[in-house]
Amino acid sequence: MPFRSLTEALGAKVVYDAKTKRTTVTYGTRVFSITDGSPFALTDGKQAALSYSPATLNGSLYVPIKDFGDLLGVQVKWNAGTRTVEVTKAAAAK
C-alpha cells in the first residue's frame, strides 16, 4: 500500500530524505524509520524485521499493510466480503 497517504491520513508526521531514501515517521510517541529496499525498520534504535522490504513504485513508497499496522500501532483487518482493508486507530497512539 502507498505509505505516505495513509500514514498522514492517520495524523502522523512523515519526513523523507531523498539522499538516503529513508522515511521517518512520528505518530504519537512512536518514531521509526524505514528505508527503500531495507528488510527492517529502525524503532527505538533497534531493528524490527519487516515482512518484505519497502519498495518505491511510480514515486510512492510501498510497505506491507501488516508492517504498517505493527509500526504505527493501529489495527489492520482484511474484510473478505468487501475485499477491502480496514484500518482502525487506537484511542491514543502509544
N, CA, C and O atoms as CSV, one atom per row, in Angstrom:
chain,resi,resn,atom,element,x,y,z
A,1,MET,N,N,0.831,-1.173,0.000
A,1,MET,CA,C,0.000,0.000,0.000
A,1,MET,C,C,0.880,1.242,0.000
A,1,MET,O,O,1.959,1.216,0.592
A,2,PRO,N,N,0.461,2.326,-0.640
A,2,PRO,CA,C,1.256,3.557,-0.613
A,2,PRO,C,C,1.337,4.069,0.829
A,2,PRO,O,O,0.315,4.271,1.484
A,3,PHE,N,N,2.529,4.270,1.299
A,3,PHE,CA,C,2.769,4.535,2.704
A,3,PHE,C,C,2.381,5.944,3.149
A,3,PHE,O,O,1.683,6.099,4.151
A,4,ARG,N,N,2.815,6.955,2.436
A,4,ARG,CA,C,2.628,8.334,2.892
A,4,ARG,C,C,1.162,8.730,3.051
A,4,ARG,O,O,0.791,9.297,4.079
A,5,SER,N,N,0.335,8.449,2.073
A,5,SER,CA,C,-1.045,8.931,2.119
A,5,SER,C,C,-1.812,8.368,3.317
A,5,SER,O,O,-2.502,9.119,4.007
A,6,LEU,N,N,-1.706,7.086,3.574
A,6,LEU,CA,C,-2.423,6.501,4.710
A,6,LEU,C,C,-1.807,6.940,6.028
A,6,LEU,O,O,-2.530,7.196,6.991
A,7,THR,N,N,-0.493,7.030,6.084
A,7,THR,CA,C,0.184,7.450,7.308
A,7,THR,C,C,-0.241,8.863,7.689
A,7,THR,O,O,-0.573,9.124,8.845
A,8,GLU,N,N,-0.231,9.774,6.719
A,8,GLU,CA,C,-0.637,11.146,7.001
A,8,GLU,C,C,-2.129,11.243,7.306
A,8,GLU,O,O,-2.539,12.088,8.101
A,9,ALA,N,N,-2.944,10.394,6.688
A,9,ALA,CA,C,-4.380,10.395,6.967
A,9,ALA,C,C,-4.658,10.040,8.432
A,9,ALA,O,O,-5.668,10.462,8.994
A,10,LEU,N,N,-3.769,9.273,9.039
A,10,LEU,CA,C,-3.913,8.919,10.449
A,10,LEU,C,C,-3.388,10.021,11.374
A,10,LEU,O,O,-3.561,9.946,12.590
A,11,GLY,N,N,-2.753,11.037,10.802
A,11,GLY,CA,C,-2.242,12.147,11.601
A,11,GLY,C,C,-0.774,12.062,11.930
A,11,GLY,O,O,-0.289,12.820,12.770
A,12,ALA,N,N,-0.051,11.162,11.292
A,12,ALA,CA,C,1.383,11.019,11.545
A,12,ALA,C,C,2.161,12.060,10.735
A,12,ALA,O,O,1.710,12.520,9.686
A,13,LYS,N,N,3.332,12.415,11.246
A,13,LYS,CA,C,4.239,13.295,10.525
A,13,LYS,C,C,5.222,12.414,9.758
A,13,LYS,O,O,5.816,11.500,10.331
A,14,VAL,N,N,5.394,12.687,8.466
A,14,VAL,CA,C,6.259,11.892,7.606
A,14,VAL,C,C,7.327,12.801,7.007
A,14,VAL,O,O,7.016,13.838,6.421
A,15,VAL,N,N,8.602,12.399,7.161
A,15,VAL,CA,C,9.716,13.154,6.588
A,15,VAL,C,C,10.533,12.192,5.738
A,15,VAL,O,O,10.936,11.123,6.197
A,16,TYR,N,N,10.773,12.592,4.485
A,16,TYR,CA,C,11.527,11.752,3.558
A,16,TYR,C,C,12.865,12.402,3.254
A,16,TYR,O,O,12.925,13.597,2.965
A,17,ASP,N,N,13.942,11.621,3.316
A,17,ASP,CA,C,15.280,12.070,2.962
A,17,ASP,C,C,15.652,11.401,1.644
A,17,ASP,O,O,15.982,10.216,1.610
A,18,ALA,N,N,15.597,12.170,0.565
A,18,ALA,CA,C,15.852,11.617,-0.772
A,18,ALA,C,C,17.273,11.074,-0.917
A,18,ALA,O,O,17.495,10.112,-1.652
A,19,LYS,N,N,18.226,11.676,-0.229
A,19,LYS,CA,C,19.622,11.246,-0.336
A,19,LYS,C,C,19.804,9.821,0.186
A,19,LYS,O,O,20.480,9.009,-0.446
A,20,THR,N,N,19.202,9.515,1.338
A,20,THR,CA,C,19.356,8.192,1.947
A,20,THR,C,C,18.192,7.256,1.638
A,20,THR,O,O,18.241,6.071,1.968
A,21,LYS,N,N,17.133,7.791,0.998
A,21,LYS,CA,C,15.902,7.051,0.708
A,21,LYS,C,C,15.240,6.544,1.991
A,21,LYS,O,O,14.596,5.495,2.007
A,22,ARG,N,N,15.417,7.319,3.066
A,22,ARG,CA,C,14.867,6.948,4.373
A,22,ARG,C,C,13.648,7.814,4.691
A,22,ARG,O,O,13.668,9.032,4.510
A,23,THR,N,N,12.595,7.163,5.164
A,23,THR,CA,C,11.387,7.841,5.600
A,23,THR,C,C,11.297,7.702,7.115
A,23,THR,O,O,11.376,6.599,7.654
A,24,THR,N,N,11.131,8.836,7.794
A,24,THR,CA,C,10.988,8.829,9.250
A,24,THR,C,C,9.566,9.260,9.591
A,24,THR,O,O,9.063,10.258,9.075
A,25,VAL,N,N,8.929,8.490,10.468
A,25,VAL,CA,C,7.533,8.719,10.834
A,25,VAL,C,C,7.434,8.965,12.332
A,25,VAL,O,O,8.044,8.261,13.137
A,26,THR,N,N,6.654,9.979,12.688
A,26,THR,CA,C,6.338,10.253,14.086
A,26,THR,C,C,4.827,10.179,14.230
A,26,THR,O,O,4.088,10.892,13.550
A,27,TYR,N,N,4.381,9.308,15.122
A,27,TYR,CA,C,2.946,9.121,15.364
A,27,TYR,C,C,2.751,8.955,16.866
A,27,TYR,O,O,3.055,7.899,17.421
A,28,GLY,N,N,2.249,9.991,17.523
A,28,GLY,CA,C,2.157,9.958,18.976
A,28,GLY,C,C,3.559,9.843,19.537
A,28,GLY,O,O,4.426,10.658,19.221
A,29,THR,N,N,3.787,8.847,20.359
A,29,THR,CA,C,5.121,8.635,20.935
A,29,THR,C,C,5.957,7.668,20.099
A,29,THR,O,O,7.111,7.402,20.434
A,30,ARG,N,N,5.392,7.145,19.024
A,30,ARG,CA,C,6.130,6.214,18.156
A,30,ARG,C,C,6.944,6.996,17.128
A,30,ARG,O,O,6.433,7.905,16.473
A,31,VAL,N,N,8.210,6.630,17.001
A,31,VAL,CA,C,9.075,7.201,15.975
A,31,VAL,C,C,9.839,6.037,15.361
A,31,VAL,O,O,10.456,5.246,16.075
A,32,PHE,N,N,9.797,5.935,14.042
A,32,PHE,CA,C,10.524,4.865,13.360
A,32,PHE,C,C,10.953,5.333,11.988
A,32,PHE,O,O,10.417,6.299,11.444
A,33,SER,N,N,11.932,4.631,11.437
A,33,SER,CA,C,12.430,4.936,10.098
A,33,SER,C,C,12.420,3.667,9.262
A,33,SER,O,O,12.724,2.579,9.750
A,34,ILE,N,N,12.065,3.827,7.998
A,34,ILE,CA,C,12.151,2.732,7.038
A,34,ILE,C,C,12.917,3.254,5.828
A,34,ILE,O,O,12.874,4.441,5.508
A,35,THR,N,N,13.611,2.346,5.173
A,35,THR,CA,C,14.424,2.718,4.018
A,35,THR,C,C,14.056,1.836,2.836
A,35,THR,O,O,13.906,0.621,2.967
A,36,ASP,N,N,13.914,2.471,1.687
A,36,ASP,CA,C,13.600,1.750,0.456
A,36,ASP,C,C,14.585,0.593,0.277
A,36,ASP,O,O,15.796,0.809,0.245
A,37,GLY,N,N,14.070,-0.630,0.159
A,37,GLY,CA,C,14.898,-1.801,-0.087
A,37,GLY,C,C,15.462,-2.471,1.149
A,37,GLY,O,O,16.095,-3.521,1.041
A,38,SER,N,N,15.249,-1.889,2.327
A,38,SER,CA,C,15.797,-2.463,3.563
A,38,SER,C,C,14.783,-3.405,4.215
A,38,SER,O,O,13.608,-3.055,4.316
A,39,PRO,N,N,15.207,-4.590,4.659
A,39,PRO,CA,C,14.273,-5.570,5.223
A,39,PRO,C,C,13.904,-5.327,6.694
A,39,PRO,O,O,13.301,-6.185,7.339
A,40,PHE,N,N,14.271,-4.149,7.216
A,40,PHE,CA,C,13.927,-3.865,8.607
A,40,PHE,C,C,13.629,-2.376,8.787
A,40,PHE,O,O,14.025,-1.543,7.972
A,41,ALA,N,N,12.920,-2.063,9.875
A,41,ALA,CA,C,12.669,-0.685,10.290
A,41,ALA,C,C,13.534,-0.412,11.500
A,41,ALA,O,O,13.919,-1.341,12.210
A,42,LEU,N,N,13.842,0.833,11.742
A,42,LEU,CA,C,14.552,1.224,12.953
A,42,LEU,C,C,13.549,1.900,13.880
A,42,LEU,O,O,12.954,2.921,13.534
A,43,THR,N,N,13.372,1.322,15.053
A,43,THR,CA,C,12.469,1.879,16.041
A,43,THR,C,C,13.133,1.799,17.403
A,43,THR,O,O,13.609,0.738,17.807
A,44,ASP,N,N,13.165,2.913,18.106
A,44,ASP,CA,C,13.856,2.997,19.398
A,44,ASP,C,C,15.306,2.531,19.295
A,44,ASP,O,O,15.830,1.931,20.233
A,45,GLY,N,N,15.958,2.803,18.165
A,45,GLY,CA,C,17.346,2.433,17.975
A,45,GLY,C,C,17.581,0.960,17.701
A,45,GLY,O,O,18.726,0.514,17.630
A,46,LYS,N,N,16.508,0.205,17.547
A,46,LYS,CA,C,16.629,-1.239,17.300
A,46,LYS,C,C,16.017,-1.597,15.954
A,46,LYS,O,O,15.128,-0.908,15.453
A,47,GLN,N,N,16.508,-2.686,15.380
A,47,GLN,CA,C,15.968,-3.173,14.114
A,47,GLN,C,C,14.719,-4.015,14.372
A,47,GLN,O,O,14.692,-4.862,15.265
A,48,ALA,N,N,13.701,-3.762,13.574
A,48,ALA,CA,C,12.479,-4.565,13.606
A,48,ALA,C,C,12.294,-5.147,12.208
A,48,ALA,O,O,12.198,-4.405,11.231
A,49,ALA,N,N,12.244,-6.475,12.115
A,49,ALA,CA,C,12.123,-7.133,10.806
A,49,ALA,C,C,10.787,-6.796,10.153
A,49,ALA,O,O,9.760,-6.700,10.824
A,50,LEU,N,N,10.819,-6.620,8.840
A,50,LEU,CA,C,9.608,-6.383,8.046
A,50,LEU,C,C,9.284,-7.641,7.246
A,50,LEU,O,O,10.172,-8.443,6.954
A,51,SER,N,N,8.016,-7.812,6.896
A,51,SER,CA,C,7.598,-8.963,6.082
A,51,SER,C,C,8.308,-8.955,4.735
A,51,SER,O,O,8.779,-9.989,4.260
A,52,TYR,N,N,8.379,-7.775,4.129
A,52,TYR,CA,C,9.046,-7.557,2.844
A,52,TYR,C,C,9.701,-6.190,2.893
A,52,TYR,O,O,9.259,-5.310,3.631
A,53,SER,N,N,10.731,-6.013,2.124
A,53,SER,CA,C,11.395,-4.709,2.063
A,53,SER,C,C,10.486,-3.690,1.388
A,53,SER,O,O,9.849,-4.009,0.385
A,54,PRO,N,N,10.413,-2.462,1.921
A,54,PRO,CA,C,9.653,-1.410,1.244
A,54,PRO,C,C,10.241,-1.162,-0.145
A,54,PRO,O,O,11.442,-1.326,-0.364
A,55,ALA,N,N,9.388,-0.770,-1.065
A,55,ALA,CA,C,9.837,-0.515,-2.434
A,55,ALA,C,C,9.150,0.729,-2.980
A,55,ALA,O,O,7.992,1.000,-2.663
A,56,THR,N,N,9.867,1.477,-3.799
A,56,THR,CA,C,9.297,2.659,-4.432
A,56,THR,C,C,8.830,2.289,-5.829
A,56,THR,O,O,9.598,1.774,-6.641
A,57,LEU,N,N,7.554,2.561,-6.098
A,57,LEU,CA,C,6.945,2.320,-7.405
A,57,LEU,C,C,6.231,3.588,-7.844
A,57,LEU,O,O,5.381,4.101,-7.115
A,58,ASN,N,N,6.560,4.099,-9.018
A,58,ASN,CA,C,5.934,5.314,-9.546
A,58,ASN,C,C,5.981,6.462,-8.550
A,58,ASN,O,O,5.023,7.225,-8.430
A,59,GLY,N,N,7.104,6.585,-7.828
A,59,GLY,CA,C,7.289,7.692,-6.904
A,59,GLY,C,C,6.664,7.538,-5.530
A,59,GLY,O,O,6.765,8.447,-4.706
A,60,SER,N,N,6.025,6.415,-5.264
A,60,SER,CA,C,5.411,6.183,-3.959
A,60,SER,C,C,6.076,4.997,-3.272
A,60,SER,O,O,6.361,3.981,-3.906
A,61,LEU,N,N,6.321,5.134,-1.970
A,61,LEU,CA,C,6.892,4.054,-1.179
A,61,LEU,C,C,5.772,3.102,-0.762
A,61,LEU,O,O,4.745,3.528,-0.234
A,62,TYR,N,N,5.982,1.822,-1.003
A,62,TYR,CA,C,5.000,0.798,-0.640
A,62,TYR,C,C,5.558,-0.057,0.488
A,62,TYR,O,O,6.716,-0.472,0.464
A,63,VAL,N,N,4.705,-0.310,1.476
A,63,VAL,CA,C,5.066,-1.094,2.655
A,63,VAL,C,C,3.959,-2.113,2.885
A,63,VAL,O,O,2.787,-1.772,2.726
A,64,PRO,N,N,4.283,-3.354,3.255
A,64,PRO,CA,C,3.234,-4.332,3.548
A,64,PRO,C,C,2.276,-3.808,4.625
A,64,PRO,O,O,2.718,-3.260,5.635
A,65,ILE,N,N,0.994,-3.972,4.414
A,65,ILE,CA,C,-0.014,-3.417,5.314
A,65,ILE,C,C,0.120,-3.957,6.734
A,65,ILE,O,O,-0.145,-3.231,7.692
A,66,LYS,N,N,0.524,-5.210,6.886
A,66,LYS,CA,C,0.707,-5.761,8.229
A,66,LYS,C,C,1.815,-5.008,8.955
A,66,LYS,O,O,1.672,-4.672,10.130
A,67,ASP,N,N,2.912,-4.745,8.263
A,67,ASP,CA,C,4.011,-3.998,8.858
A,67,ASP,C,C,3.576,-2.572,9.191
A,67,ASP,O,O,3.953,-2.032,10.231
A,68,PHE,N,N,2.790,-1.970,8.317
A,68,PHE,CA,C,2.250,-0.634,8.554
A,68,PHE,C,C,1.511,-0.593,9.891
A,68,PHE,O,O,1.743,0.299,10.707
A,69,GLY,N,N,0.622,-1.562,10.113
A,69,GLY,CA,C,-0.136,-1.617,11.357
A,69,GLY,C,C,0.748,-1.826,12.567
A,69,GLY,O,O,0.570,-1.170,13.593
A,70,ASP,N,N,1.702,-2.739,12.453
A,70,ASP,CA,C,2.601,-3.026,13.574
A,70,ASP,C,C,3.438,-1.805,13.945
A,70,ASP,O,O,3.592,-1.493,15.126
A,71,LEU,N,N,3.975,-1.119,12.949
A,71,LEU,CA,C,4.834,0.031,13.215
A,71,LEU,C,C,4.071,1.204,13.824
A,71,LEU,O,O,4.581,1.890,14.709
A,72,LEU,N,N,2.854,1.428,13.347
A,72,LEU,CA,C,2.077,2.556,13.845
A,72,LEU,C,C,1.227,2.214,15.069
A,72,LEU,O,O,0.720,3.109,15.744
A,73,GLY,N,N,1.072,0.933,15.351
A,73,GLY,CA,C,0.247,0.546,16.489
A,73,GLY,C,C,-1.238,0.710,16.203
A,73,GLY,O,O,-2.015,1.055,17.093
A,74,VAL,N,N,-1.627,0.462,14.958
A,74,VAL,CA,C,-3.037,0.525,14.579
A,74,VAL,C,C,-3.498,-0.866,14.166
A,74,VAL,O,O,-2.693,-1.727,13.810
A,75,GLN,N,N,-4.817,-1.069,14.220
A,75,GLN,CA,C,-5.362,-2.369,13.838
A,75,GLN,C,C,-5.625,-2.385,12.336
A,75,GLN,O,O,-6.226,-1.460,11.788
A,76,VAL,N,N,-5.170,-3.442,11.684
A,76,VAL,CA,C,-5.376,-3.621,10.250
A,76,VAL,C,C,-6.114,-4.940,10.056
A,76,VAL,O,O,-5.679,-5.986,10.538
A,77,LYS,N,N,-7.232,-4.875,9.345
A,77,LYS,CA,C,-8.071,-6.067,9.183
A,77,LYS,C,C,-8.538,-6.183,7.731
A,77,LYS,O,O,-8.974,-5.204,7.126
A,78,TRP,N,N,-8.440,-7.394,7.185
A,78,TRP,CA,C,-8.923,-7.679,5.832
A,78,TRP,C,C,-10.393,-8.042,5.914
A,78,TRP,O,O,-10.772,-8.920,6.689
A,79,ASN,N,N,-11.233,-7.372,5.115
A,79,ASN,CA,C,-12.653,-7.673,5.032
A,79,ASN,C,C,-12.877,-8.404,3.715
A,79,ASN,O,O,-12.942,-7.781,2.655
A,80,ALA,N,N,-12.994,-9.733,3.785
A,80,ALA,CA,C,-13.125,-10.551,2.572
A,80,ALA,C,C,-14.423,-10.252,1.825
A,80,ALA,O,O,-14.466,-10.337,0.597
A,81,GLY,N,N,-15.476,-9.904,2.556
A,81,GLY,CA,C,-16.767,-9.625,1.919
A,81,GLY,C,C,-16.708,-8.443,0.975
A,81,GLY,O,O,-17.267,-8.490,-0.121
A,82,THR,N,N,-16.037,-7.389,1.392
A,82,THR,CA,C,-15.949,-6.196,0.548
A,82,THR,C,C,-14.595,-6.088,-0.159
A,82,THR,O,O,-14.371,-5.183,-0.962
A,83,ARG,N,N,-13.692,-7.036,0.158
A,83,ARG,CA,C,-12.349,-7.057,-0.408
A,83,ARG,C,C,-11.626,-5.733,-0.167
A,83,ARG,O,O,-11.026,-5.151,-1.070
A,84,THR,N,N,-11.708,-5.276,1.098
A,84,THR,CA,C,-11.060,-4.035,1.492
A,84,THR,C,C,-10.254,-4.254,2.771
A,84,THR,O,O,-10.462,-5.222,3.503
A,85,VAL,N,N,-9.337,-3.334,3.013
A,85,VAL,CA,C,-8.567,-3.333,4.248
A,85,VAL,C,C,-9.147,-2.256,5.139
A,85,VAL,O,O,-9.358,-1.124,4.704
A,86,GLU,N,N,-9.409,-2.614,6.406
A,86,GLU,CA,C,-9.934,-1.652,7.362
A,86,GLU,C,C,-8.834,-1.317,8.362
A,86,GLU,O,O,-8.226,-2.209,8.955
A,87,VAL,N,N,-8.586,-0.025,8.542
A,87,VAL,CA,C,-7.565,0.441,9.471
A,87,VAL,C,C,-8.269,1.205,10.582
A,87,VAL,O,O,-9.043,2.127,10.327
A,88,THR,N,N,-7.985,0.803,11.831
A,88,THR,CA,C,-8.622,1.434,12.977
A,88,THR,C,C,-7.542,1.987,13.891
A,88,THR,O,O,-6.634,1.267,14.307
A,89,LYS,N,N,-7.653,3.286,14.202
A,89,LYS,CA,C,-6.708,3.905,15.119
A,89,LYS,C,C,-7.040,3.491,16.539
A,89,LYS,O,O,-8.200,3.262,16.881
A,90,ALA,N,N,-5.997,3.398,17.366
A,90,ALA,CA,C,-6.195,3.169,18.793
A,90,ALA,C,C,-6.715,4.477,19.390
A,90,ALA,O,O,-6.650,5.527,18.750
A,91,ALA,N,N,-7.225,4.408,20.609
A,91,ALA,CA,C,-7.732,5.614,21.269
A,91,ALA,C,C,-6.650,6.694,21.350
A,91,ALA,O,O,-6.930,7.882,21.196
A,92,ALA,N,N,-5.417,6.261,21.593
A,92,ALA,CA,C,-4.270,7.180,21.618
A,92,ALA,C,C,-3.050,6.420,21.129
A,92,ALA,O,O,-2.841,5.268,21.509
A,93,ALA,N,N,-2.252,7.050,20.298
A,93,ALA,CA,C,-1.035,6.394,19.805
A,93,ALA,C,C,-0.087,6.200,20.953
A,93,ALA,O,O,0.125,7.110,21.754
A,94,LYS,N,N,0.495,5.001,21.040
A,94,LYS,CA,C,1.431,4.704,22.129
A,94,LYS,C,C,2.758,4.296,21.562
A,94,LYS,O,O,3.687,4.003,22.314
